[in-house]
Amino acid sequence: MRKFLILFLFVISLFAKININTATMQELHSLKGIGHTKALAIMEYRKKHPFQKIEDIMKVKGIGKKTFDKIKDEIEVK
């Protein structure tokens, strides 16, 4: 039963969107095209400017339309 629960939680996490206002470094790294430098930039930016909509992530230096298009279906703002 425990293995089933762990597997279930893992599968759910695969389909869960990442809240870019609260995401950890590891969660940001899981996004296509987001490495260490961009993840740090996101975390620094949101300290002063919490994201209001997912498109706001393009205000972060180094994240443009191409990167946004890759990750837009995987992120959310809460």
C-alpha positions in Angstrom: 0.0 0.0 0.0 2.8 2.4 0.8 4.4 1.9 -2.6 1.1 2.7 -4.2 0.8 5.9 -2.3 4.3 7.0 -3.2 3.7 6.2 -6.9 0.3 8.0 -6.8 1.9 11.2 -5.3 4.7 11.0 -7.9 2.3 10.8 -10.8 0.2 13.7 -9.4 3.3 15.8 -9.1 4.1 15.2 -12.8 0.9 17.0 -13.7 0.9 19.7 -11.1 1.9 23.2 -12.2 4.7 25.0 -10.5 3.7 28.2 -8.7 6.5 30.6 -9.7 5.9 32.8 -6.6 6.8 30.0 -4.2 8.8 27.4 -6.3 12.0 26.1 -4.8 15.3 26.0 -6.7 14.7 22.3 -7.5 11.2 23.0 -8.8 12.4 25.8 -11.1 15.2 23.6 -12.4 12.6 21.1 -13.5 11.3 23.6 -16.0 12.6 23.4 -19.6 15.3 26.0 -20.2 15.7 27.0 -16.6 19.1 26.4 -15.1 20.8 27.6 -12.0 21.3 31.2 -13.2 17.8 31.7 -14.4 16.3 30.0 -11.3 18.3 32.4 -9.1 17.1 35.4 -11.2 13.5 34.3 -10.8 13.9 34.0 -7.0 15.6 37.4 -6.7 13.0 39.1 -8.9 10.0 37.8 -7.0 11.3 39.0 -3.7 10.7 42.6 -4.9 8.1 42.0 -7.5 5.7 39.0 -6.9 4.4 37.7 -10.1 0.7 38.6 -10.8 0.4 36.5 -14.0 2.5 33.9 -15.6 3.6 36.3 -18.4 5.4 38.4 -15.8 8.2 35.9 -15.8 9.4 37.5 -19.0 10.3 40.5 -17.0 13.1 38.5 -15.4 16.5 39.1 -17.2 17.3 36.1 -19.4 13.7 34.9 -19.8 12.2 35.9 -23.1 9.3 34.7 -25.3 11.1 31.5 -26.4 11.7 30.3 -22.8 8.2 31.4 -21.8 6.6 29.4 -24.6 8.5 26.3 -23.4 7.3 26.6 -19.8 3.9 28.4 -19.9 1.9 25.2 -19.6 3.9 24.1 -16.6 3.7 27.2 -14.4 1.0 29.1 -12.5 0.7 32.1 -10.2 -1.2 31.8 -7.0 
